[in-house]
Amino acid sequence: MPKVSIIVPVYNVEKYLSKCLESLIKQTFQDIEIVCVNDGSTDNSLEILNSFAEKDSRIKIVNKQNGGLFSARHEGMKYINGEYLIFVDSDDWVSENLVEKCLQKAESDNPDVVVFGAFSVREKNGNPIIKRGGYDFSKIPLKFRKKLFGCNDLGKDIFKFPPTAWSKMYRVDFINKHNIRFQEIKNGEDQLFFIHSMLCADKIKVVSDNLYYYIKSRAGAITAVNKKKSLSPIYNVYEIEALLNNLDIDDDYRKFILGKYFEKSLSWYTKASEEIADEFFEAVLKLQNYLNEKYPKYWWSRLKIQKGISYLELKLKIIFAKYSWR
């Protein structure tokens, strides 16, 4: 059995896939398996997967009909055999010592989660521009980078950790014990997995290094679209609230977490595409009313949202609502 399983969802990424796979097969720690889930690709992605699998027996290919990122990851989780699990998106790549450095942190204390940082990559004229962005390891408070800690130590610092599935290595029996899974939506699926894993982890360690290269602006990627075309942050709030209820999170902490995701929903509304703007506005109002009814004593009760509000005006209103609530 391999020590580490790596799940790679693949959908129409023929331009990027070889670089991703090369970075995985060249890992300095070799006792790994690479489970590639072909999510109904219609380009040459499957041919590329087959060519790599012929040369490296550690690569497993799972074919399925297109169902989105969450379903590809869930499908891959059925086929893993490792003690630890890492997710890598097929348009990204990783440092060759990613697995080795994560396992060094896992040698003692047997952590549930090992967190690492990522570079942000933007493409310009076909060339990658690598920068330190929002997922840089330095964003994690220094007090967490020097010691073993757990969910009870996180408090309001939880959102100072990268809110993605791919920025961490997980102990597989921990994931299975708590039945940690992705939300079944087309984007924003990482948020439920992130919150669930962080709130259940008794032992967490941080690698003070950027080991992942996250492409933010490839053509066709969700992150490359300026106008938002889904209500995923709103769906996040309802699903995460249900999770917090199941985990019996105390009321103040619950409101803090929900407040962060409600604020993200509001931000997305100001960037919503024209075709869903009205639907998004109604959904935001419905969400606000729901939160007001269940948790009336919080800043969202002081907020008034107008249709067509600008991002800047909204941010000022949120600041005022938080200040007046205190």
Backbone hydrogen bonds in HBPLUS format (Angstrom, degrees):
<---DONOR---> <-ACCEPTOR-->    atom                        ^
c    i                          cat <-CA-CA->   ^        H-A-AA   ^      H-
h    n   atom  resd res      DA  || num        DHA   H-A  angle D-A-AA Bond
n    s   type  num  typ     dist DA aas  dist angle  dist       angle   num
A0003-LYS N   A0031-ASP O   3.13 MM  28  5.75 138.4  2.31 129.4 138.1     1
A0083-GLU N   A0003-LYS O   2.94 MM  80  5.28 138.9  2.11 114.8 125.0     2
A0084-TYR N   A0003-LYS O   3.07 MM  81  6.44 148.2  2.18 147.5 157.3     3
A0033-GLU N   A0004-VAL O   2.99 MM  29  6.54 144.6  2.12 154.5 163.2     4
A0005-SER N   A0084-TYR O   2.82 MM  79  6.11 169.2  1.84 151.4 153.5     5
A0086-ILE N   A0005-SER O   2.91 MM  81  6.35 148.1  2.01 155.3 165.5     6
A0006-ILE N   A0033-GLU O   2.86 MM  27  6.16 148.7  1.96 153.6 164.1     7
A0035-VAL N   A0006-ILE O   2.73 MM  29  5.99 152.3  1.81 161.0 170.2     8
A0007-ILE N   A0086-ILE O   2.94 MM  79  6.43 155.1  2.00 159.2 166.5     9
A0088-VAL N   A0007-ILE O   3.00 MM  81  6.21 168.7  2.02 162.7 162.0    10
A0008-VAL N   A0035-VAL O   2.85 MM  27  6.07 166.2  1.87 150.3 151.5    11
A0037-VAL N   A0008-VAL O   2.92 MM  29  6.16 154.5  1.99 138.5 146.6    12
A0010-VAL N   A0037-VAL O   2.79 MM  27  5.72 157.4  1.84 158.8 150.9    13
A0039-ASP N   A0010-VAL O   2.78 MM  29  5.76 163.7  1.81 160.2 165.9    14
A0016-TYR N   A0013-VAL O   2.93 MM   3  5.48 141.1  2.08 117.2 127.6    15
A0017-LEU N   A0013-VAL O   2.90 MM   4  5.68 150.8  1.98 168.3 175.3    16
A0020-CYS N   A0016-TYR O   3.24 MM   4  6.51 159.6  2.28 153.8 160.0    17
A0021-LEU N   A0017-LEU O   2.94 MM   4  6.20 169.6  1.95 162.5 163.7    18
A0022-GLU N   A0018-SER O   2.85 MM   4  5.97 159.7  1.89 151.5 157.6    19
A0023-SER N   A0019-LYS O   3.15 MM   4  6.29 154.8  2.21 142.8 148.4    20
A0024-LEU N   A0021-LEU O   3.02 MM   3  5.06 133.1  2.25  97.0 110.4    21
A0025-ILE N   A0021-LEU O   2.92 MM   4  6.20 166.1  1.94 164.2 166.2    22
A0026-LYS N   A0022-GLU O   3.18 MM   4  6.10 138.8  2.36 141.6 150.6    23
A0027-GLN N   A0024-LEU O   3.26 MM   3  5.45 158.3  2.31 112.8 112.4    24
A0028-THR N   A0096-GLU O   2.83 MM  68  5.99 155.2  1.89 156.5 157.7    25
A0032-ILE N   A0030-GLN O   2.74 MM   2  5.58 133.7  1.95 111.7  96.5    26
A0034-ILE N   A0058-ARG O   2.86 MM  24  5.93 172.9  1.87 146.5 147.6    27
A0060-LYS N   A0034-ILE O   2.84 MM  26  6.08 165.8  1.86 151.5 155.0    28
A0036-CYS N   A0060-LYS O   2.80 MM  24  5.98 166.2  1.81 170.7 167.8    29
A0062-VAL N   A0036-CYS O   2.84 MM  26  6.12 163.9  1.87 161.3 162.8    30
A0038-ASN N   A0062-VAL O   2.73 MM  24  5.99 144.4  1.85 155.0 166.9    31
A0064-LYS N   A0038-ASN O   3.05 MM  26  6.21 151.3  2.13 173.9 165.1    32
A0048-ILE N   A0044-ASN O   3.09 MM   4  6.40 156.0  2.15 153.9 160.7    33
A0049-LEU N   A0045-SER O   2.94 MM   4  6.25 158.7  1.98 152.0 158.1    34
A0050-ASN N   A0046-LEU O   2.89 MM   4  6.15 162.6  1.92 152.5 156.7    35
A0051-SER N   A0047-GLU O   3.00 MM   4  6.23 155.4  2.06 145.3 151.7    36
A0052-PHE N   A0048-ILE O   3.10 MM   4  6.38 154.0  2.17 150.1 156.3    37
A0053-ALA N   A0049-LEU O   2.87 MM   4  6.09 159.9  1.91 154.4 160.8    38
A0054-GLU N   A0050-ASN O   3.01 MM   4  6.15 146.1  2.12 146.4 153.8    39
A0055-LYS N   A0052-PHE O   3.07 MM   3  5.31 134.9  2.28 101.6 113.7    40
A0056-ASP N   A0052-PHE O   2.98 MM   4  6.17 132.8  2.21 146.0 160.0    41
A0059-ILE N   A0056-ASP O   3.18 MM   3  5.97 169.3  2.20 120.9 124.2    42
A0072-ALA N   A0068-GLY O   3.08 MM   4  6.35 153.1  2.16 151.7 160.0    43
A0073-ARG N   A0069-LEU O   2.99 MM   4  6.22 163.1  2.02 156.3 160.1    44
A0074-HIS N   A0070-PHE O   2.97 MM   4  6.16 162.4  2.00 147.5 152.9    45
A0075-GLU N   A0071-SER O   2.91 MM   4  6.00 153.3  1.98 140.8 148.2    46
A0076-GLY N   A0072-ALA O   2.95 MM   4  6.17 157.7  2.00 145.5 151.6    47
A0077-MET N   A0073-ARG O   3.00 MM   4  6.26 145.6  2.12 147.2 156.2    48
A0078-LYS N   A0075-GLU O   3.10 MM   3  5.52 153.9  2.17 109.2 117.1    49
A0079-TYR N   A0076-GLY O   3.00 MM   3  5.53 159.8  2.04 116.5 122.8    50
A0172-VAL N   A0083-GLU O   2.94 MM  89  5.63 166.0  1.96 139.0 143.4    51
A0085-LEU N   A0170-TYR O   2.73 MM  85  5.10 148.4  1.83 147.2 157.2    52
A0170-TYR N   A0085-LEU O   2.86 MM  85  5.10 165.9  1.88 148.7 152.7    53
A0092-ASP N   A0089-ASP O   3.05 MM   3  5.56 163.2  2.08 119.0 123.4    54
A0093-TRP N   A0213-TYR O   3.32 MM 120  5.31 157.6  2.38 137.4 143.9    55
A0213-TYR N   A0093-TRP O   2.81 MM 120  5.31 152.6  1.89 173.4 166.0    56
A0095-SER N   A0211-LEU O   2.89 MM 116  5.04 170.8  1.90 136.8 137.4    57
A0098-LEU N   A0095-SER O   3.13 MM   3  5.30 159.4  2.17 116.7 115.6    58
A0101-LYS N   A0097-ASN O   2.93 MM   4  5.98 168.5  1.94 155.9 158.7    59
A0102-CYS N   A0098-LEU O   3.08 MM   4  6.28 158.8  2.13 151.2 157.3    60
A0103-LEU N   A0099-VAL O   2.93 MM   4  6.11 161.3  1.97 155.0 160.0    61
A0104-GLN N   A0100-GLU O   2.98 MM   4  6.21 145.0  2.10 145.0 154.6    62
A0105-LYS N   A0101-LYS O   3.36 MM   4  6.64 147.3  2.47 139.1 145.8    63
A0105-LYS N   A0102-CYS O   3.16 MM   3  5.30 124.5  2.49  97.0 110.1    64
A0106-ALA N   A0102-CYS O   3.13 MM   4  6.43 131.7  2.38 134.0 147.7    65
A0107-GLU N   A0103-LEU O   2.98 MM   4  6.07 114.7  2.42 143.7 157.9    66
A0112-ASP N   A0203-LYS O   2.83 MM  91  5.40 143.5  1.97 132.1 141.3    67
A0171-ARG N   A0112-ASP O   2.94 MM  59  5.14 155.5  2.00 146.4 146.0    68
A0113-VAL N   A0203-LYS O   3.35 MM  90  6.78 158.0  2.40 154.0 160.1    69
A0205-LYS N   A0113-VAL O   3.04 MM  92  6.54 155.6  2.11 153.7 161.5    70
A0114-VAL N   A0169-MET O   2.80 MM  55  5.01 156.1  1.86 150.8 156.9    71
A0169-MET N   A0114-VAL O   2.76 MM  55  5.01 151.4  1.84 142.8 152.7    72
A0115-VAL N   A0205-LYS O   2.79 MM  90  6.22 164.4  1.81 157.9 160.7    73
A0207-VAL N   A0115-VAL O   2.74 MM  92  6.07 167.2  1.75 173.3 177.9    74
A0116-PHE N   A0167-SER O   3.00 MM  51  5.58 165.6  2.02 152.6 151.1    75
A0117-GLY N   A0209-ASP O   2.97 MM  92  5.76 157.8  2.02 159.2 152.8    76
A0211-LEU N   A0117-GLY O   2.95 MM  94  6.03 145.1  2.07 139.4 134.4    77
A0118-ALA N   A0135-TYR O   2.89 MM  17  5.19 154.3  1.95 122.2 129.5    78
A0119-PHE N   A0212-TYR O   2.78 MM  93  6.16 156.9  1.83 170.6 166.0    79
A0214-TYR N   A0119-PHE O   2.95 MM  95  6.08 170.5  1.95 160.8 159.3    80
A0120-SER N   A0131-LYS O   2.87 MM  11  5.33 160.1  1.91 160.4 162.5    81
A0131-LYS N   A0120-SER O   2.87 MM  11  5.33 165.5  1.89 159.4 164.3    82
A0121-VAL N   A0214-TYR O   2.75 MM  93  5.62 158.5  1.80 154.8 148.6    83
A0216-LYS N   A0121-VAL O   2.83 MM  95  5.91 164.9  1.85 161.6 164.1    84
A0122-ARG N   A0129-ILE O   2.99 MM   7  5.12 163.2  2.02 140.6 143.9    85
A0129-ILE N   A0122-ARG O   2.63 MM   7  5.12 155.5  1.69 154.0 163.0    86
A0124-LYS N   A0127-ASN O   2.82 MM   3  5.24 162.1  1.86 149.2 154.3    87
A0127-ASN N   A0124-LYS O   2.98 MM   3  5.24 163.0  2.01 111.5 116.8    88
A0136-ASP N   A0133-GLY O   3.24 MM   3  5.61 165.4  2.26 117.9 118.6    89
A0139-LYS N   A0136-ASP O   3.00 MM   3  5.78 167.2  2.01 123.9 128.1    90
A0140-ILE N   A0137-PHE O   3.04 MM   3  5.70 157.8  2.09 117.6 123.7    91
A0144-PHE N   A0141-PRO O   3.00 MM   3  5.76 152.6  2.08 121.7 128.6    92
A0145-ARG N   A0142-LEU O   2.98 MM   3  5.08 137.6  2.16 102.5 115.0    93
A0149-PHE N   A0204-ILE O   3.20 MM  55  5.34 165.1  2.22 147.9 152.4    94
A0204-ILE N   A0149-PHE O   2.62 MM  55  5.34 144.8  1.74 163.9 168.9    95
A0153-ASP N   A0150-GLY O   2.93 MM   3  5.52 158.6  1.98 118.3 125.4    96
A0151-CYS N   A0201-ALA O   2.83 MM  50  5.53 146.8  1.94 164.0 175.1    97
A0154-LEU N   A0151-CYS O   3.21 MM   3  5.42 158.3  2.26 108.0 114.3    98
A0157-ASP N   A0154-LEU O   3.00 MM   3  5.38 147.5  2.10 139.8 139.2    99
A0158-ILE N   A0155-GLY O   3.38 MM   3  6.12 161.4  2.42 119.5 120.8   100
A0160-LYS N   A0157-ASP O   2.87 MM   3  5.27 162.8  1.90 120.2 123.7   101
A0161-PHE N   A0158-ILE O   3.36 MM   3  5.90 162.1  2.39 112.2 114.9   102
A0174-PHE N   A0171-ARG O   3.08 MM   3  5.36 130.8  2.33 104.4 117.6   103
A0175-ILE N   A0171-ARG O   3.18 MM   4  6.58 155.8  2.24 152.2 158.9   104
A0176-ASN N   A0172-VAL O   2.98 MM   4  6.24 162.1  2.01 155.0 159.7   105
A0177-LYS N   A0173-ASP O   2.90 MM   4  5.85 152.7  1.98 135.2 143.2   106
A0178-HIS N   A0174-PHE O   3.26 MM   4  6.41 159.1  2.31 148.5 151.7   107
A0180-ILE N   A0175-ILE O   3.07 MM   5  5.32 162.8  2.10 150.0 154.6   108
A0179-ASN N   A0176-ASN O   3.17 MM   3  4.78 151.7  2.25  94.2 102.7   109
A0183-GLN N   A0189-GLU O   3.39 MM   6  4.69 161.3  2.42 131.6 129.2   110
A0185-ILE N   A0183-GLN O   2.92 MM   2  5.76 133.6  2.14 106.5  92.7   111
A0191-GLN N   A0188-GLY O   3.32 MM   3  5.97 153.4  2.39 115.3 120.8   112
A0194-PHE N   A0190-ASP O   2.81 MM   4  5.99 161.9  1.85 162.8 168.7   113
A0195-ILE N   A0191-GLN O   3.00 MM   4  6.19 177.0  2.00 156.5 156.6   114
A0196-HIS N   A0192-LEU O   2.94 MM   4  5.94 166.0  1.96 149.5 154.3   115
A0197-SER N   A0193-PHE O   2.96 MM   4  5.97 167.0  1.98 148.0 152.1   116
A0198-MET N   A0194-PHE O   3.05 MM   4  6.14 165.6  2.07 152.5 156.9   117
A0199-LEU N   A0195-ILE O   2.97 MM   4  6.00 156.1  2.03 150.1 156.4   118
A0201-ALA N   A0197-SER O   3.13 MM   4  6.01 127.3  2.42 142.4 153.0   119
A0209-ASP N   A0207-VAL O   2.79 MM   2  5.55 136.7  1.98 106.6  93.1   120
A0221-ALA N   A0218-ARG O   3.10 MM   3  5.57 164.5  2.12 131.9 134.5   121
A0224-ALA N   A0221-ALA O   3.02 MM   3  5.30 152.2  2.10 106.0 114.9   122
A0225-VAL N   A0222-ILE O   3.16 MM   3  5.58 165.8  2.18 113.9 118.3   123
A0228-LYS N   A0271-LYS O   2.78 MM  43  5.72 158.9  1.82 133.6 140.0   124
A0273-SER N   A0228-LYS O   2.76 MM  45  5.50 159.1  1.80 157.6 150.5   125
A0234-ILE N   A0231-LEU O   2.98 MM   3  5.57 131.2  2.22 118.5 130.9   126
A0235-TYR N   A0231-LEU O   3.20 MM   4  6.57 157.0  2.26 149.9 156.9   127
A0236-ASN N   A0232-SER O   2.87 MM   4  6.12 150.5  1.95 151.1 160.0   128
A0237-VAL N   A0233-PRO O   3.23 MM   4  6.51 149.8  2.32 139.8 145.0   129
A0239-GLU N   A0235-TYR O   3.14 MM   4  6.33 168.0  2.15 155.3 158.9   130
A0240-ILE N   A0236-ASN O   2.80 MM   4  5.84 163.1  1.83 157.4 162.6   131
A0241-GLU N   A0237-VAL O   2.90 MM   4  6.00 151.7  1.98 145.8 153.8   132
A0242-ALA N   A0238-TYR O   3.16 MM   4  6.42 156.7  2.22 143.1 148.3   133
A0243-LEU N   A0239-GLU O   3.07 MM   4  6.40 152.2  2.15 142.5 150.2   134
A0244-LEU N   A0240-ILE O   2.88 MM   4  6.13 163.4  1.90 153.9 157.6   135
A0245-ASN N   A0241-GLU O   2.95 MM   4  6.20 150.7  2.03 148.3 156.2   136
A0246-ASN N   A0242-ALA O   3.03 MM   4  6.31 156.3  2.09 144.9 151.1   137
A0247-LEU N   A0243-LEU O   2.91 MM   4  6.19 146.0  2.02 150.7 161.0   138
A0249-ILE N   A0244-LEU O   3.11 MM   5  5.46 173.8  2.11 157.0 158.9   139
A0248-ASP N   A0245-ASN O   3.10 MM   3  5.03 153.2  2.18  99.1 107.3   140
A0254-ARG N   A0250-ASP O   2.92 MM   4  6.04 154.7  1.98 155.3 163.7   141
A0255-LYS N   A0251-ASP O   2.97 MM   4  6.17 160.3  2.00 150.1 154.2   142
A0256-PHE N   A0252-ASP O   3.03 MM   4  6.28 153.5  2.10 143.3 150.9   143
A0257-ILE N   A0253-TYR O   3.02 MM   4  6.28 166.6  2.04 152.8 154.6   144
A0258-LEU N   A0254-ARG O   2.94 MM   4  6.13 172.1  1.94 155.8 158.4   145
A0259-GLY N   A0255-LYS O   2.77 MM   4  5.74 147.7  1.87 142.0 151.4   146
A0260-LYS N   A0256-PHE O   3.19 MM   4  6.50 146.4  2.31 143.8 151.0   147
A0260-LYS N   A0257-ILE O   3.16 MM   3  5.31 123.7  2.49  98.6 111.6   148
A0261-TYR N   A0257-ILE O   3.31 MM   4  6.72 156.6  2.37 148.7 154.1   149
A0262-PHE N   A0258-LEU O   2.78 MM   4  5.99 151.3  1.86 151.7 160.9   150
A0263-GLU N   A0259-GLY O   2.92 MM   4  6.01 156.9  1.97 143.2 149.5   151
A0264-LYS N   A0260-LYS O   3.09 MM   4  6.37 145.4  2.22 136.1 145.4   152
A0265-SER N   A0261-TYR O   3.00 MM   4  6.26 149.8  2.09 140.3 148.1   153
A0266-LEU N   A0262-PHE O   2.98 MM   4  6.34 154.6  2.05 150.6 157.1   154
A0267-SER N   A0263-GLU O   3.00 MM   4  6.26 156.1  2.06 145.4 151.9   155
A0268-TRP N   A0264-LYS O   2.93 MM   4  6.20 158.5  1.98 150.8 156.0   156
A0269-TYR N   A0265-SER O   3.04 MM   4  6.31 145.5  2.16 142.9 152.2   157
A0271-LYS N   A0268-TRP O   2.94 MM   3  5.07 144.7  2.06 102.5 113.8   158
A0272-ALA N   A0269-TYR O   3.18 MM   3  5.00 168.5  2.19 105.4 108.1   159
A0276-ILE N   A0273-SER O   3.14 MM   3  5.80 149.8  2.24 115.8 123.6   160
A0277-ALA N   A0273-SER O   3.07 MM   4  5.93 116.7  2.49 148.3 165.0   161
A0280-PHE N   A0276-ILE O   2.80 MM   4  5.93 158.5  1.84 159.0 165.9   162
A0281-PHE N   A0277-ALA O   2.94 MM   4  6.15 156.8  1.99 147.4 153.4   163
A0282-GLU N   A0278-ASP O   3.10 MM   4  6.36 164.5  2.12 152.2 155.2   164
A0283-ALA N   A0279-GLU O   3.00 MM   4  6.18 153.0  2.08 144.0 152.0   165
A0284-VAL N   A0280-PHE O   2.85 MM   4  6.09 150.0  1.94 151.0 159.0   166
A0285-LEU N   A0281-PHE O   3.03 MM   4  6.30 162.2  2.06 151.3 155.4   167
A0286-LYS N   A0282-GLU O   2.99 MM   4  6.16 157.5  2.04 144.7 151.2   168
A0287-LEU N   A0283-ALA O   2.94 MM   4  6.09 154.5  2.01 141.6 148.6   169
A0288-GLN N   A0284-VAL O   2.88 MM   4  6.13 160.5  1.92 151.1 156.3   170
A0289-ASN N   A0285-LEU O   2.96 MM   4  6.18 159.5  2.00 149.4 154.6   171
A0290-TYR N   A0286-LYS O   2.97 MM   4  6.18 153.4  2.04 144.2 151.8   172
A0291-LEU N   A0287-LEU O   2.92 MM   4  6.21 163.1  1.95 155.4 159.1   173
A0292-ASN N   A0288-GLN O   2.87 MM   4  6.05 156.1  1.93 148.0 155.2   174
A0293-GLU N   A0289-ASN O   3.01 MM   4  6.19 150.9  2.09 144.6 151.5   175
A0294-LYS N   A0290-TYR O   3.08 MM   4  6.34 160.3  2.12 150.5 155.5   176
A0295-TYR N   A0291-LEU O   2.69 MM   4  5.50 158.3  1.73 149.9 157.0   177
A0301-SER N   A0298-TYR O   3.05 MM   3  6.00 164.2  2.08 128.8 133.0   178
A0302-ARG N   A0299-TRP O   2.95 MM   3  5.50 159.9  1.99 118.0 124.4   179
A0303-LEU N   A0300-TRP O   3.37 MM   3  5.23 165.6  2.39 101.1 104.9   180
A0309-ILE N   A0306-GLN O   3.26 MM   3  5.59 145.3  2.39 137.1 131.9   181
A0314-LEU N   A0310-SER O   2.95 MM   4  6.09 158.2  2.00 148.6 155.1   182
A0315-LYS N   A0311-TYR O   2.97 MM   4  6.22 160.5  2.01 151.2 156.0   183
A0316-LEU N   A0312-LEU O   3.09 MM   4  6.37 157.3  2.15 150.3 155.9   184
A0317-LYS N   A0313-GLU O   3.01 MM   4  6.28 153.2  2.09 146.2 153.7   185
A0318-ILE N   A0314-LEU O   2.89 MM   4  6.18 153.7  1.96 154.5 161.9   186
A0319-ILE N   A0315-LYS O   2.99 MM   4  6.23 161.4  2.03 148.0 152.8   187
A0320-PHE N   A0316-LEU O   2.97 MM   4  6.20 160.0  2.01 146.9 152.4   188
A0321-ALA N   A0317-LYS O   2.83 MM   4  6.03 155.8  1.89 145.5 152.5   189
A0322-LYS N   A0318-ILE O   2.93 MM   4  6.14 160.4  1.97 153.5 157.9   190
A0323-TYR N   A0319-ILE O   2.97 MM   4  6.13 157.7  2.02 146.9 153.6   191
A0324-SER N   A0320-PHE O   2.84 MM   4  5.98 166.5  1.85 154.7 158.1   192
A0325-TRP N   A0321-ALA O   3.02 MM   4  6.00 148.3  2.13 139.3 147.7   193
A0326-ARG N   A0322-LYS O   3.28 MM   4  6.45 152.3  2.36 140.8 146.6   194
